[in-house]
């Protein structure tokens, strides 16, 4: 049976290399690509139960681990493996705590990538050799992670665009909906996250960066 795999990475050349490696290592896989969180959400509407998602840590529309947290909340039965250039031990540990099925450094040779994907598809967890012998803290979701994972796909998309500094009217234009619809989404986002304004909502996202920096206080309110 064909295995359905989604590669979510904003670098076309890396997606092409990874797809080539998967086609060499797997028996006729069905591979789909997404260059942003929005594109990934669109794919998941068409393919709600892929066998595996290979997710870049830094994707347009998400901040750090927010994309992983969202996917684990909305699609808990789909294994998600992070594929990232950030290879620090702390980053890998946090990825696993947030529910990743594995972590593959982008510097890994293609044969390692193939072996890692095969192992995860068999239901196992894969980590680089640098993590061998290092205990992983038990997975535990804090309140804000639970709140974030409760957002609908469209609400998460709006939150991601808010975090990029887009105004309501700009988001409405990009998503081809009315500004009133976006305002309703923003209100729902504030309620679910337990925040009062856009700045606080953006801080929630940016605190999930693997290398967080203080969020700006100048986020527009409309």
VONU-875498 format. One record per residue: residue in three letters; residue number from 1; y, x, z of N, C-alpha, C, CB in turn. Coordinates in Angstrom, 1 decimal. Atoms other than C-alpha are relative to their C-alpha. Glycine has a CB too. Layout:
N
aa	i	n.v	n.u	n.w	ca.v	ca.u	ca.w	c.v	c.u	c.w	cb.v	cb.u	cb.w
ala	NUM	Y	X	Z	Y	X	Z	Y	X	Z	Y	X	Z
...
This chain:
222
aa	i	n.v	n.u	n.w	ca.v	ca.u	ca.w	c.v	c.u	c.w	cb.v	cb.u	cb.w
unk	1	-1.2	0.8	0.0	0.0	0.0	0.0	1.2	0.9	0.0	0.0	-0.9	1.2
unk	2	-1.2	-0.8	0.1	3.4	1.3	-0.9	0.8	0.0	1.3	0.9	-0.5	-1.1
unk	3	-0.9	0.0	-1.2	5.5	2.5	2.0	1.4	0.0	-0.4	-0.3	1.4	0.8
unk	4	-1.5	0.2	0.3	9.1	1.4	2.0	0.8	0.9	1.0	0.4	-1.5	0.2
unk	5	-0.8	-0.9	-0.8	11.5	4.1	3.2	1.4	-0.1	-0.5	-0.5	1.4	-0.2
unk	6	-1.4	0.0	0.4	15.3	4.0	3.3	0.6	1.3	0.5	0.7	-1.2	0.7
unk	7	-0.7	-1.2	-0.3	17.3	7.2	3.2	1.5	-0.4	0.1	-0.2	1.1	-1.1
unk	8	-1.4	0.3	-0.2	20.7	6.6	4.7	0.8	1.3	0.3	0.2	-1.0	1.2
unk	9	-0.8	-1.2	-0.1	23.0	9.6	4.1	1.1	0.0	-1.0	-1.0	1.3	-0.2
unk	10	-1.1	0.1	0.9	26.4	10.0	2.6	0.1	1.1	-1.0	1.3	-0.1	0.8
unk	11	0.0	-1.2	0.9	25.5	13.2	0.7	-1.0	-0.3	-1.1	-0.2	1.3	0.8
unk	12	0.9	0.3	1.1	24.0	12.3	-2.7	-1.0	1.1	-0.3	0.7	-0.3	-1.3
unk	13	0.9	-1.1	0.3	22.5	15.8	-3.2	-1.1	0.1	1.0	0.8	1.3	-0.1
unk	14	1.1	-0.1	-1.0	20.7	15.7	0.1	-0.9	-1.2	-0.1	0.7	0.0	1.4
unk	15	0.9	1.1	0.3	19.4	12.2	-0.6	-1.0	0.3	-1.1	0.9	-1.3	-0.3
unk	16	0.8	-0.3	1.1	18.1	13.4	-3.9	-1.1	1.0	0.4	0.8	0.6	-1.2
unk	17	0.9	-1.0	-0.4	16.4	16.4	-2.3	-1.1	-0.6	0.9	0.7	1.2	0.7
unk	18	0.9	0.7	-1.0	14.9	14.3	0.5	-1.0	-0.9	-0.8	0.7	-0.7	1.1
unk	19	0.9	0.9	0.8	13.6	11.7	-2.0	-1.0	0.8	-0.8	0.9	-0.8	-1.0
unk	20	0.9	-0.8	0.8	12.0	14.4	-4.1	-1.2	0.5	1.0	0.7	1.2	-0.6
unk	21	1.0	-0.5	-0.9	10.2	15.8	-1.0	-0.9	-1.1	0.4	0.7	0.6	1.3
unk	22	0.8	1.2	-0.4	9.0	12.3	0.0	-1.0	-0.3	-1.1	0.8	-1.2	0.4
unk	23	0.9	0.3	1.1	7.6	11.7	-3.5	-1.1	1.0	-0.1	0.8	-0.1	-1.3
unk	24	1.1	-1.1	0.0	5.7	15.0	-3.3	-1.0	-0.2	1.1	0.6	1.4	0.1
unk	25	0.9	0.1	-1.1	4.3	14.3	0.1	-0.7	-1.3	0.3	0.8	0.4	1.2
unk	26	0.6	1.3	-0.2	3.5	10.6	0.0	-0.5	-0.6	-1.3	1.1	-1.0	0.6
unk	27	0.6	0.6	1.2	1.5	8.4	-2.3	0.8	-1.2	-0.5	-1.4	-0.5	0.4
unk	28	-0.8	1.0	0.7	3.9	6.5	-4.5	0.9	-0.8	1.0	-0.9	-0.9	-0.8
unk	29	-0.8	0.8	-0.9	6.5	5.5	-1.8	1.1	-0.8	-0.7	0.6	0.9	1.0
unk	30	-1.1	0.8	0.5	9.1	2.8	-2.5	1.3	0.5	0.8	-0.2	-1.5	0.2
unk	31	-1.2	-0.6	-0.6	12.4	4.7	-1.7	1.3	-0.7	-0.4	0.0	1.5	-0.2
unk	32	-1.3	0.5	0.2	15.8	3.2	-1.3	1.1	0.9	0.6	0.1	-1.5	0.5
unk	33	-1.0	-0.9	-0.5	19.1	5.0	-0.7	1.2	-0.8	0.4	0.4	1.0	-1.0
unk	34	-1.3	0.6	-0.4	22.3	4.0	1.2	0.9	1.2	0.4	-0.2	-0.9	1.2
unk	35	-1.0	-1.0	-0.3	25.5	6.1	1.4	0.9	-0.3	1.1	0.7	0.3	-1.2
unk	36	-0.9	0.4	-1.1	27.1	4.2	4.2	-0.8	-1.1	0.9	1.4	-0.6	-0.5
unk	37	0.6	1.0	-0.9	26.3	1.8	7.1	0.0	-1.3	-0.7	0.7	0.0	1.4
unk	38	-0.1	1.3	0.7	27.5	-1.1	5.0	-1.1	-0.1	-1.1	1.4	-0.1	-0.6
unk	39	1.0	0.0	1.0	25.2	-0.2	2.2	-1.4	-0.1	0.6	0.1	1.3	-0.9
unk	40	1.3	0.1	-0.8	22.3	0.2	4.7	-0.2	-1.4	0.4	0.0	1.0	1.2
unk	41	0.1	1.4	-0.5	23.0	-3.3	6.1	-0.3	-0.9	-1.2	1.3	-0.4	0.6
unk	42	0.3	0.8	1.1	23.0	-4.7	2.6	-1.5	0.2	-0.4	0.9	0.4	-1.2
unk	43	1.4	-0.3	0.3	19.6	-3.0	1.9	-0.9	-0.8	1.0	-0.3	1.5	0.0
unk	44	0.8	0.6	-1.0	18.2	-4.4	5.1	-0.1	-1.5	-0.1	0.4	0.4	1.4
unk	45	0.1	1.5	0.3	19.1	-7.9	4.1	-1.0	-0.3	-1.0	1.4	-0.5	-0.4
unk	46	1.0	0.2	1.1	16.9	-7.4	1.1	-1.4	0.5	0.4	0.4	0.8	-1.3
unk	47	1.3	-0.6	-0.4	14.2	-5.3	2.8	0.1	0.0	1.6	-0.2	1.5	-0.6
unk	48	-0.2	0.0	-1.5	14.2	-6.4	6.5	-1.0	0.7	0.8	0.0	-1.5	0.4
unk	49	1.1	-0.7	-0.7	11.0	-4.6	7.4	-0.5	1.3	-0.7	-1.2	-0.9	0.3
unk	50	0.4	-1.3	0.6	11.0	-1.1	5.9	-1.0	0.7	1.0	1.2	0.9	-0.4
unk	51	1.0	-0.7	-0.8	8.3	1.3	7.2	0.8	1.1	0.8	-1.1	0.6	-0.8
unk	52	-0.7	-1.1	-0.7	10.9	3.9	8.1	1.5	0.1	-0.6	-0.7	1.4	-0.3
unk	53	-1.4	-0.3	0.3	14.7	4.6	8.1	0.3	1.4	0.3	1.0	-1.0	0.6
unk	54	-0.5	-1.4	-0.2	15.9	8.2	7.7	1.5	-0.1	0.1	-0.6	1.0	-1.1
unk	55	-1.4	0.3	-0.2	19.4	8.1	9.2	0.8	1.3	0.3	0.2	-1.0	1.1
unk	56	-0.9	-1.1	-0.3	22.1	10.7	9.0	0.8	-0.4	1.3	1.0	0.3	-1.2
unk	57	-0.7	0.2	-1.3	23.9	11.1	12.4	1.5	-0.4	-0.3	0.0	1.2	0.9
unk	58	-1.4	0.3	0.4	27.4	11.0	10.7	0.0	-0.8	-1.3	0.8	1.3	-0.1
unk	59	-0.1	0.9	1.2	27.6	8.0	8.4	1.3	-0.8	0.0	-1.2	-1.0	0.0
unk	60	-1.2	0.8	0.1	30.7	6.2	7.1	-0.4	-1.4	0.6	0.5	-0.1	-1.4
unk	61	0.2	1.3	-0.5	31.0	3.0	9.1	-0.6	0.0	1.4	-0.9	-0.8	-0.8
unk	62	0.6	-0.2	-1.4	29.5	4.4	12.4	0.6	1.2	0.6	-1.5	0.0	-0.1
unk	63	-0.4	-1.2	-0.7	30.3	6.9	15.0	-1.2	0.5	0.8	1.2	-0.2	0.9
unk	64	1.1	-0.6	-0.8	27.6	9.3	16.2	-1.2	-0.9	0.1	0.5	0.4	1.3
unk	65	1.2	0.8	-0.3	24.8	7.3	17.8	0.1	-1.5	-0.1	-0.5	0.4	1.4
unk	66	-0.2	1.4	0.0	26.3	3.9	17.3	-0.8	-0.7	-1.1	1.5	-0.3	-0.3
unk	67	0.9	0.5	1.1	24.4	3.4	14.0	-1.4	-0.1	0.5	0.1	0.9	-1.2
unk	68	1.4	0.0	-0.5	21.1	4.3	15.7	-0.1	-1.2	1.0	-0.3	1.3	0.6
unk	69	0.0	1.0	-1.0	21.9	2.0	18.6	-0.1	-1.4	-0.6	1.2	0.1	1.0
unk	70	0.0	1.3	0.7	22.7	-0.9	16.3	-1.3	-0.3	-0.7	1.2	0.0	-1.1
unk	71	1.2	0.2	0.7	19.6	-0.4	14.2	-1.2	-0.3	1.0	-0.4	1.2	-0.8
unk	72	1.0	0.3	-1.0	17.4	-0.3	17.3	0.1	-1.4	0.6	0.0	1.1	1.1
unk	73	-0.2	1.4	-0.5	18.9	-3.5	18.6	-0.3	-1.1	-1.0	1.5	-0.1	0.4
unk	74	0.2	1.0	1.1	18.7	-5.4	15.3	-1.4	0.0	-0.6	1.1	0.1	-1.0
unk	75	1.3	-0.2	0.6	15.5	-4.0	14.0	-0.9	0.9	0.9	0.1	0.7	-1.4
unk	76	0.7	-0.8	-1.0	13.5	-2.9	17.0	-1.4	0.5	-0.4	-0.2	-0.8	1.3
unk	77	1.3	-0.4	0.5	10.2	-2.7	15.1	0.0	1.1	-1.1	-0.8	-1.2	-0.5
unk	78	-0.1	-1.0	1.1	11.5	-0.3	12.4	0.3	1.4	0.6	1.1	-0.4	-1.0
unk	79	-0.3	-1.4	-0.5	11.2	3.4	13.3	1.2	0.6	-0.7	-1.3	0.9	-0.2
unk	80	-1.2	-0.6	0.5	14.4	5.3	12.8	0.0	1.5	0.4	1.3	-0.6	0.5
unk	81	0.0	-1.4	-0.2	14.4	9.1	12.4	1.4	0.5	-0.3	-1.1	0.7	-0.8
unk	82	-1.3	-0.6	0.3	17.7	11.0	12.7	-0.3	1.3	-0.8	0.8	0.3	1.2
unk	83	0.0	-1.3	0.8	18.2	13.7	10.0	1.4	0.5	0.0	-0.5	-0.3	-1.5
unk	84	-1.4	-0.5	-0.2	21.2	15.8	10.9	0.1	1.5	0.0	0.4	-0.6	1.4
unk	85	-0.3	-1.4	-0.1	22.9	19.1	10.7	0.3	0.4	1.4	1.2	0.3	-1.0
unk	86	-0.2	-0.3	-1.4	23.7	18.9	14.4	-1.4	0.2	0.6	0.8	-1.2	0.7
unk	87	1.4	-0.3	-0.5	20.7	20.6	15.9	0.0	0.4	1.5	-0.6	1.1	-0.8
unk	88	0.0	-0.4	-1.4	21.8	21.2	19.5	-1.0	-0.8	0.8	1.5	-0.2	0.6
unk	89	1.0	0.6	-0.9	19.3	20.4	22.2	0.5	-1.3	0.6	-0.4	0.9	1.1
unk	90	-0.5	1.2	-0.7	21.6	17.9	23.9	0.1	-1.2	-1.0	1.4	0.3	0.5
unk	91	-0.1	1.0	1.0	22.1	16.0	20.6	-1.4	-0.6	-0.2	0.6	0.5	-1.3
unk	92	1.3	0.5	0.3	18.4	15.7	20.0	-0.5	-0.8	1.2	-1.0	1.2	-0.2
unk	93	0.5	0.8	-1.2	17.7	14.6	23.6	0.7	-1.4	0.0	0.4	0.8	1.3
unk	94	-0.7	1.3	0.0	20.4	11.9	23.3	-0.6	-1.0	-1.1	1.5	0.2	-0.2
unk	95	0.6	0.8	1.1	18.9	10.7	20.0	-1.3	-0.7	0.5	-0.2	0.9	-1.3
unk	96	1.3	0.5	-0.5	15.5	10.3	21.6	0.2	-1.1	1.1	-0.9	1.1	0.5
unk	97	-0.4	1.0	-1.0	17.1	8.5	24.6	0.4	-1.3	-0.6	1.0	0.6	1.0
unk	98	-0.5	1.2	0.7	18.7	6.1	22.2	-1.1	-0.7	-0.9	1.2	0.3	-0.8
unk	99	1.1	0.7	0.7	15.3	5.2	20.7	-0.4	0.5	-1.3	0.4	-1.4	-0.2
unk	100	0.4	-0.6	1.3	14.9	7.5	17.7	-1.5	0.3	0.1	0.8	1.3	-0.3
unk	101	1.5	-0.3	0.1	11.3	8.0	16.5	-0.2	1.5	-0.3	-0.6	-0.9	-1.1
unk	102	0.1	-1.4	0.3	12.1	11.6	15.7	1.4	0.6	-0.3	-1.0	0.3	-1.1
unk	103	-1.3	-0.6	0.3	14.8	14.1	14.9	-0.4	1.2	-0.9	0.8	0.5	1.2
unk	104	0.2	-1.0	0.9	14.7	16.3	11.8	1.2	0.8	-0.4	-0.7	-0.5	-1.3
unk	105	-1.1	-0.8	0.4	17.2	19.1	11.4	0.1	0.1	-1.5	0.0	1.4	0.6
unk	106	-0.2	-0.1	1.4	18.7	19.2	7.9	-0.3	1.4	-0.5	1.4	-0.3	-0.4
unk	107	0.3	-1.4	0.5	18.0	23.0	7.8	-1.5	0.2	-0.1	0.5	1.0	1.1
unk	108	1.5	-0.1	0.1	14.2	22.2	7.9	-0.4	0.2	-1.5	-0.6	-1.2	0.6
unk	109	0.6	-0.2	1.4	12.2	23.4	4.8	-0.6	-1.4	-0.4	-1.0	1.1	0.0
unk	110	0.4	1.3	0.5	11.1	20.5	2.6	-1.5	-0.3	0.4	0.0	0.0	-1.5
unk	111	1.4	0.3	-0.4	7.4	21.0	3.6	0.0	-0.5	1.5	-0.8	1.2	-0.1
unk	112	-0.1	0.5	-1.4	8.5	20.4	7.3	0.5	-1.4	-0.1	1.0	0.9	0.8
unk	113	-0.5	1.4	0.2	10.4	17.3	6.2	-1.1	-1.0	-0.3	1.1	-0.1	-1.0
unk	114	1.1	0.9	0.4	7.3	15.9	4.5	-1.0	-0.2	1.2	-0.7	0.7	-1.2
unk	115	1.0	0.1	-1.1	5.0	16.7	7.5	0.6	-0.9	1.1	-0.3	1.3	0.6
unk	116	-0.6	0.8	-1.0	7.5	15.1	9.9	0.0	-1.5	-0.3	1.5	0.4	0.2
unk	117	0.0	1.4	0.4	7.8	11.9	7.9	-1.4	-0.6	0.1	0.6	-0.2	-1.4
unk	118	1.4	0.5	-0.1	4.0	11.6	7.6	-0.4	-0.3	1.4	-0.9	1.1	-0.6
unk	119	0.4	0.2	-1.4	3.6	12.0	11.3	0.6	-1.3	0.6	0.4	1.2	0.9
unk	120	-0.7	1.2	-0.5	6.2	9.3	12.1	-0.6	-1.3	-0.6	1.5	0.1	-0.3
unk	121	0.6	1.2	0.6	4.7	6.9	9.6	-1.4	-0.3	0.6	-0.2	0.2	-1.5
unk	122	1.3	0.2	-0.7	1.4	7.4	11.5	0.2	-0.5	1.4	-0.8	1.3	0.0
unk	123	-0.2	0.6	-1.3	3.1	6.1	14.6	0.3	1.1	1.1	-1.1	-0.8	0.4
unk	124	-0.3	-1.1	-1.0	3.8	9.5	16.2	1.5	0.3	0.0	-0.8	1.3	-0.4
unk	125	-1.4	-0.4	-0.1	7.1	11.1	17.3	0.0	1.5	-0.5	0.5	-0.1	1.5
unk	126	-0.1	-1.4	0.5	8.3	14.3	15.6	1.3	0.6	0.5	-0.1	0.1	-1.6
unk	127	-1.2	-0.7	-0.5	10.7	16.9	17.1	-0.2	1.5	-0.5	0.1	0.0	1.5
unk	128	0.1	-1.4	0.5	11.5	20.5	15.9	-0.6	0.9	1.1	1.4	0.5	-0.3
unk	129	0.7	-0.9	-0.9	9.7	23.4	17.5	0.9	0.4	1.1	-0.4	1.3	-0.8
unk	130	-0.9	-0.4	-1.1	12.9	24.3	19.5	0.0	-0.9	1.2	1.4	0.0	-0.6
unk	131	0.1	0.9	-1.1	12.2	21.2	21.6	-1.3	0.0	0.7	0.4	-1.4	-0.5
unk	132	1.3	0.0	-0.7	8.7	22.0	22.5	0.1	0.5	1.4	-1.0	0.9	-0.8
unk	133	0.0	-0.4	-1.4	8.1	22.2	26.2	1.3	-0.5	0.8	-0.1	1.5	0.1
unk	134	-1.2	0.4	-0.6	11.5	20.7	26.9	-0.2	-1.5	0.4	1.3	0.2	-0.9
unk	135	0.2	1.4	-0.3	11.2	17.4	28.9	1.1	-0.9	-0.5	-0.1	-0.1	1.5
unk	136	-1.0	1.0	0.5	12.9	14.4	27.4	0.2	-1.1	1.1	-0.5	-0.7	-1.3
unk	137	-0.3	1.0	-1.0	14.7	12.0	29.8	-0.5	-1.4	-0.6	1.5	-0.1	0.3
unk	138	0.5	1.3	0.4	13.2	8.5	29.7	1.1	-0.8	-0.6	-0.5	-0.8	1.2
unk	139	-1.0	0.8	0.7	15.0	6.1	27.4	0.5	-1.1	0.9	-0.6	-0.7	-1.3
unk	140	-0.6	1.0	-0.8	17.4	3.9	29.2	1.3	-0.4	-0.6	0.3	0.5	1.5
unk	141	-1.2	0.6	0.6	20.1	1.6	27.7	1.0	-0.3	1.0	-0.4	-1.2	-0.9
unk	142	-1.1	0.5	-0.9	23.4	1.3	29.5	0.5	-1.3	-0.5	1.1	1.1	0.1
unk	143	-0.5	1.3	0.3	25.3	-1.9	29.5	0.7	0.0	-1.3	0.9	-0.5	1.1
unk	144	-0.8	0.0	1.2	27.6	-0.9	26.7	-0.9	0.1	-1.2	1.1	1.1	0.0
unk	145	1.0	-0.1	1.2	24.7	0.1	24.4	-0.6	-1.4	-0.3	-1.0	1.0	0.3
unk	146	0.6	1.3	0.2	23.1	-3.3	25.0	1.0	-0.9	-0.7	-0.4	-0.6	1.4
unk	147	-1.0	0.8	0.6	26.4	-5.0	24.2	0.2	0.3	-1.5	1.4	0.2	0.8
unk	148	-0.2	-0.5	1.4	26.9	-2.9	21.0	-1.2	-0.5	-0.9	0.1	1.5	0.0
unk	149	1.2	0.4	0.8	23.3	-3.7	19.8	0.0	-1.5	-0.2	-1.2	0.5	0.7
unk	150	0.0	1.4	0.1	24.1	-7.4	20.3	0.9	-0.5	-1.2	0.4	-0.7	1.3
unk	151	-0.9	0.4	1.1	26.7	-7.4	17.5	-0.8	-0.4	-1.3	1.0	1.1	-0.4
unk	152	0.7	0.3	1.3	25.7	-9.1	14.2	0.3	1.1	-1.0	0.5	-1.4	-0.5
unk	153	-0.3	-1.0	1.0	25.6	-6.9	11.1	1.4	0.0	-0.5	-1.0	-0.2	-1.2
unk	154	-1.3	0.1	0.5	28.9	-8.2	9.9	1.0	0.4	1.1	0.4	-1.4	-0.4
unk	155	-0.8	-0.4	-1.0	30.5	-7.7	13.3	0.0	1.5	0.2	-0.4	-0.7	1.4
unk	156	0.0	-1.5	0.0	29.3	-4.1	13.4	0.7	0.6	-1.1	-1.5	0.5	0.0
unk	157	-0.8	-0.5	1.1	30.7	-3.6	10.0	1.5	0.0	0.2	-0.4	-0.7	-1.3
unk	158	-1.5	0.2	-0.3	34.1	-4.9	11.1	0.4	1.0	1.0	0.3	-1.4	0.5
unk	159	-0.4	-1.0	-1.1	34.0	-2.7	14.2	0.1	1.4	-0.6	-1.1	0.0	1.1
unk	160	0.0	-1.3	0.6	33.2	0.3	12.1	1.3	0.2	-0.8	-1.2	0.2	-0.9
unk	161	-1.2	-0.1	0.8	36.1	-0.4	9.8	1.3	0.0	0.9	0.2	-1.2	-1.0
unk	162	-1.1	-0.1	-1.0	38.4	-1.0	12.8	0.1	1.5	0.5	-0.3	-0.9	1.2
unk	163	0.0	-1.3	-0.5	37.4	2.4	14.1	0.5	1.1	-1.0	-1.4	0.5	0.4
unk	164	-0.6	-0.8	1.0	38.5	3.9	10.8	1.5	-0.2	-0.2	-0.8	-0.2	-1.3
unk	165	-1.5	0.2	0.0	42.0	2.5	11.4	0.4	-1.1	-1.0	0.7	1.2	-0.4
unk	166	-0.4	1.0	1.0	41.9	-0.4	8.9	0.5	-1.3	0.8	-1.2	-0.5	-0.9
unk	167	-0.6	1.2	-0.5	44.0	-3.5	9.6	-0.9	-1.2	-0.4	1.5	-0.2	-0.5
unk	168	0.8	1.2	0.3	42.6	-7.0	9.6	0.0	-0.4	-1.5	0.5	-1.2	0.9
unk	169	-0.2	0.4	1.4	44.0	-7.8	6.2	-0.7	1.0	-1.0	1.5	-0.1	-0.4
unk	170	0.7	-1.0	0.8	42.5	-4.5	4.8	-1.5	-0.3	0.1	0.4	1.4	0.4
unk	171	1.4	0.2	-0.2	39.1	-5.3	6.3	-0.4	-1.3	-0.8	-0.4	-0.2	1.5
unk	172	0.3	1.3	0.8	39.3	-8.9	4.8	-0.1	0.3	-1.5	1.1	-1.0	0.3
unk	173	0.0	-0.3	1.4	40.1	-7.4	1.4	-1.3	0.7	-0.4	1.2	0.9	-0.4
unk	174	1.2	-0.8	0.3	37.2	-4.9	1.6	-1.3	-0.9	0.0	-0.2	1.1	1.0
unk	175	1.2	0.8	-0.1	34.7	-7.5	2.7	0.0	-1.3	-0.8	-0.2	-0.4	1.5
unk	176	-0.2	1.2	0.8	36.1	-10.2	0.4	-0.2	-1.3	0.8	-1.0	0.0	-1.2
unk	177	0.0	1.2	-0.8	36.6	-12.8	3.1	1.5	-0.2	0.4	-0.9	0.1	1.3
unk	178	-1.3	0.3	-0.4	39.7	-14.4	4.6	0.4	0.8	1.3	0.2	-1.5	0.3
unk	179	-0.4	-0.7	-1.2	41.8	-12.7	7.3	-0.3	-0.8	1.2	1.6	0.2	-0.1
unk	180	0.4	0.9	-1.2	41.1	-15.7	9.6	-1.4	0.3	0.4	0.2	-1.4	-0.4
unk	181	1.4	-0.4	-0.3	37.4	-14.8	9.3	-0.1	1.3	0.7	-0.8	0.0	-1.3
unk	182	0.0	-1.3	-0.7	38.1	-11.2	10.3	0.5	-0.2	1.4	0.8	1.0	-0.8
unk	183	-0.5	0.3	-1.4	40.2	-12.4	13.3	-1.0	-0.6	0.9	1.3	-0.8	-0.1
unk	184	1.1	0.6	-0.8	37.3	-14.5	14.4	-1.1	1.0	0.4	-0.6	-1.2	-0.8
unk	185	1.0	-1.0	-0.3	34.9	-11.6	14.1	0.6	1.0	1.1	-0.3	0.9	-1.3
unk	186	-0.7	-0.9	-1.0	37.4	-9.4	16.1	-0.1	-0.6	1.4	1.4	0.4	-0.4
unk	187	0.0	0.7	-1.2	37.6	-12.0	18.8	-1.4	0.1	0.6	0.5	-1.4	-0.1
unk	188	1.4	0.0	-0.4	33.8	-12.2	19.0	-0.4	1.4	0.5	-0.9	-0.5	-1.1
unk	189	0.3	-1.4	-0.4	33.5	-8.3	19.1	0.6	0.3	1.4	0.6	0.9	-1.1
unk	190	-0.6	-0.3	-1.3	36.0	-8.1	22.0	-0.8	-0.7	1.1	1.5	-0.5	0.0
unk	191	0.8	0.7	-1.0	34.0	-10.7	23.9	-1.3	0.6	0.3	-0.2	-1.5	-0.4
unk	192	1.4	-0.6	-0.2	30.6	-9.1	23.3	0.1	1.4	0.7	-0.7	0.1	-1.3
unk	193	-0.1	-1.4	-0.6	31.9	-5.6	24.2	0.7	0.0	1.3	0.8	0.9	-1.0
unk	194	-0.7	0.1	-1.3	33.9	-6.8	27.2	1.3	0.8	0.0	-0.9	0.4	1.1
unk	195	-1.2	-0.8	0.1	37.1	-5.2	25.9	1.2	-1.0	-0.3	0.0	1.1	-1.1
unk	196	-1.2	0.9	0.2	40.7	-6.6	25.5	0.7	0.2	-1.3	0.9	0.1	1.1
unk	197	-0.7	-0.3	1.2	42.0	-4.9	22.4	-0.7	1.0	-0.9	1.4	0.6	0.4
unk	198	0.6	-0.9	1.0	41.3	-2.8	19.4	-0.2	1.4	0.5	0.8	0.0	-1.3
unk	199	0.1	-1.4	-0.5	42.0	0.5	21.1	-1.2	0.2	0.9	1.2	0.4	0.8
unk	200	1.1	-0.1	-0.9	39.4	-0.2	23.8	-1.3	-0.1	-0.8	0.0	-1.1	1.0
unk	201	1.2	0.1	0.8	36.9	-1.3	21.1	-0.4	1.3	-0.8	0.1	-1.2	-1.0
unk	202	0.2	-1.3	0.7	37.4	1.9	19.1	-0.5	1.1	1.0	1.3	0.4	-0.7
unk	203	0.4	-1.0	-1.0	37.0	4.0	22.3	-1.5	-0.2	0.2	0.7	-0.2	1.3
unk	204	1.5	0.3	-0.1	33.5	2.3	22.7	-0.8	0.8	-1.1	-0.3	-1.5	0.0
unk	205	0.7	-0.7	1.1	32.5	3.6	19.3	0.1	1.5	0.1	0.6	-0.5	-1.3
unk	206	-0.2	-1.4	0.1	34.0	7.0	19.6	-0.7	0.7	1.2	1.5	0.3	0.0
unk	207	0.8	-0.6	-1.1	32.3	7.6	23.0	-1.4	0.3	-0.4	0.1	-0.9	1.2
unk	208	1.4	-0.2	0.4	29.0	7.5	21.1	-0.1	1.1	-1.0	-0.5	-1.3	-0.6
unk	209	0.1	-1.2	0.9	30.0	10.5	18.9	-0.9	1.0	0.7	1.4	0.5	-0.3
unk	210	0.8	-1.1	-0.6	27.6	13.4	19.4	0.9	1.1	0.5	-1.0	0.6	-1.0
unk	211	-1.0	-0.9	-0.6	30.7	15.5	20.0	1.3	-0.8	0.2	0.2	1.3	-1.0
unk	212	-1.1	0.9	-0.1	33.1	12.9	21.3	1.4	0.7	0.3	-0.2	-1.0	1.1
unk	213	-1.4	-0.5	-0.2	36.9	13.5	21.2	0.8	-1.3	0.4	0.6	0.7	-1.2
unk	214	-0.8	1.1	-0.5	39.5	11.3	22.9	0.5	-0.9	-1.2	1.2	0.4	0.8
unk	215	-0.5	1.0	1.0	40.3	8.1	20.9	1.5	-0.1	0.0	-0.7	-1.3	0.1
unk	216	-1.4	0.1	0.1	43.8	7.7	19.7	0.5	-1.3	0.6	0.5	0.1	-1.4
unk	217	-0.5	1.2	-0.6	46.0	5.1	21.5	0.8	-0.8	-1.0	0.8	0.3	1.2
unk	218	-0.9	0.6	1.0	47.8	4.2	18.3	-0.7	-0.9	-1.0	0.8	1.1	-0.8
unk	219	0.7	0.9	0.9	45.2	1.9	16.8	0.7	-1.2	-0.2	-1.4	-0.3	0.6
unk	220	-0.8	1.3	0.3	47.0	-1.0	15.1	-0.7	-1.2	0.6	0.1	-0.2	-1.5
unk	221	0.5	1.2	-0.6	46.6	-4.4	16.7	-0.3	-1.1	-1.0	0.9	-0.4	1.0
unk	222	0.3	1.1	0.9	46.4	-6.4	13.5	-0.2	0.5	-1.4	1.2	-1.0	0.0
